[in-house]
Amino acid sequence: CLNDGFADKRAMYGRYTQELGAYAKEEAARLREDGALRRTTSVRGQAPELMEYEKDPCAKCQVCTSWCRKFLISRVGEDWIFLILLGLLMALVSWAMDYTIAFCQQAQKWMYGGLHNNILLQYLAWVTYPVVLITFSAGFTQILAPQAVGSGIPEMKTILRGVVLKEYLTFKTFVAKVIGLTCALGSGMPLGKEGPFVHVASLCAALLSKFMALFGGIYLNELRNTEMLSAACAVGVGCCFAAPIGGVLFSIEVTSTFFAVRNYWRGFFAATFSAFIFRVLAVWNKDEETITALFKTRFRLDFPFDLQELPAFAVLGIASGFGGALFVYLNRIIVESMRKQKTINKFLLKKRLVYPAVVTLLVSTLTFPPGFGQFMAGQLTQHESLVALFDNQTWYKQGVAEEFVYSSEVPQAWKHPQVGVFITLLLFIVMKFWMSALATTMPVPCGAFMPVFLIGAAFGRLVGESMAAVFPDGIHADSTVYPIVPGAYAVVGAAALSGAVTHTVSTAVIVFELTGQISHILPVMIAVILANAVAQSLQPSLYDSIIRIQKLPYLPELGWGQEKYNIRVEDIMVRDVRYITLSSSYRDLQEALITGQLKTLALVESKGESYKISDHQFPQCCEKLQRNLEQSLCVRVKARKPYWMPVIFGPLDGTASHTGMLL
């Protein structure tokens, strides 16, 4: 109707006498006046008892609340309020989980340190504690919501493609995800929280929009619901690492094939607000003096690296690409090998807690500090290990492995009297590599980004220490000596390996925000791009691999080759489409309903034609069809409740939309 009325105001030669926006505002004002007039008339005709009901104080409070809500939405905006609440809630959840996880990890060290006189009791305390936590996490998740198992990014990637996954965005899943993830990370196993936090943020967004009447419109509108879920994915990464910019870019890369630019500001605003509140809570709890990066580095800024080091950074990136592809392959092989063994598979399905308990027992035994863990810094947590690996001091000087520049508990964990720092780093990389690939297959809420990030940092540190050993006096440039900084290689390695596993480039931005420095932006970008090029040519990303393993309803990418997939649309499309016309009789409709196997019927104007029926024509067409049906029955049918029949209207070429017709 708007188009018809606006077309009447056209002058000659196709020019318009009024702007479309101004005309639309006039029409909207006129419709509002008509609606107000109808409401006034209906109020005058109300029954006396309804008028008495409106005089009730509770009714007045409801009216006042409704008016305040409408005023707040009109002044501030529904999206802004929703994103602020989402960022605040996720910051609180992230901080509370980090606090609880740190407490659980310190409790394990306290039990281990309090039994220093008896090594057997130390071993029992070191092993039993994580086994209990992991077993509880697996059992609690399996009982309450099995959908909370795993990362959550593959599922969100599928949901954002338009597939409805049952029970993945419910309150039970939220509770199971948060509690299960807290216990799993508190056990000290090589697991991460970045992937699960994307799922947790999406759960918060879905629950906010569903249970709060203020945001009911977001949940009912499928398009806006998808937009808010996209913003929630960015919030999950942003509040996890306090990296809002990298979080937005990372969420776009891992969850979206096509991204709507209109969602950009939502993701940035919510992620920035969430990261800000998350760091403010750390300052409030006196964990930090001010808002700083999580793993702040102090690399020199005047001459961060020499051009002669760029080949070493490039080799580090290429090697990380091969390592990332190997990690994805190893993770998939572990899952597929257990599924192929029918006996083991049946046993694990019946005894679901045995597998996580055995894996935790194995990993805890190997990381026991007085045992094999002394050769791989087994007593350090992931956070402590990253702080040590990003240190800008050189651990190896002049070929003397025992000489550290300063004495501290964290660097001393990497020093062993029998073996050098190279052996310690190498054992750490190899052991953590297969341990992380194995641990991420456990049926608990867990991610793989942080373990891979840590392995990449250790690999980069190994390359950096090797460069420091080859060039003990540093690289000379213009008669000035600049020593090698192994910590910079650790930063580059962490970004490269995590980017290779996830097939993302935004890990470079996440690293800059985590360390608070962009002095090594060129080496990081070179290494990340090379790692991605190598990994993408060998294996799919970790999330795509999980999608294939779980057989989620997700359409794969077509790739570069046009003949990569030989299945075309015409091979699977339904050719014999049942349809009805405007002149169809009751018998035609009955035959179409009985013989057709589809849930929808196509509505066209006449037989042999496929003209599109526009929105403003559709009600008139439905009325005409209903009159024809009534005439064919020779009786006017009056049903107690209206019945909606799904009808497709439009051309029969795959571009038609669908709606309902009242019968």
Buried (B, 14 or more C-beta within 10 A) or exposed (E): EEEEEBEEEEEEEEEEEEEEEEBEEEBEEEEEEEEEEEEEEEEEEEEEEEEEEEEEEEEEEEEEEEEEEEEEBEEEEBBBBBBBBBBBBBBBBBBEBBBBBBEBBEEBBEBBEEBEEEEEBBBEBBBBBBBBBBBBBBBBBBEBBBBBBBBBBBBBBBBBBEEEEEEBBBEEBBBBBBBBBBBBBBBBBBBBBBBBBBBBBBBBBBBBBBEBEBBEEBBEEEEBBBBBBBBBBBBBBBBBBBBBBBBBBBBBBBBBEEBEEEBBEBBBBBBBBBBBBBBBBBEEEEEBEEEEBBBEBEBEEEEBBBEEBBEBBBEBBBBBBBBBBBBBBBBBEBBEEEEEEEEEEEEBEEEBBEBBBEBBBBBBBBBBBBBBBBBBBBBBBBBBBBBBBBBBBBBBBEEEBEEBEEEEEBBEBBBBEEBBBBBBBBBBBEBBBBBBBBBBBBBBBBBBBBBBBBBBBBBBBBBBBBBBBEBEEBBEEEEEEBBBBBBBBBBBBBBBBBBBBBBBBBBBBBBBBBBEBBBBBBBBBBBBBBBBEBBBEBBBBBBBBBBBBEEBEBEEEEEEEEEEEEEEEEEEEEEEBBBBBBEBBBEBBEBBEEEBEEEBBBBBBEEEEBEBBEEEEBEEBBEEBBEBBEEBEEEEEEEEEEEEBEBBBBBBEEEBEBBEBEB
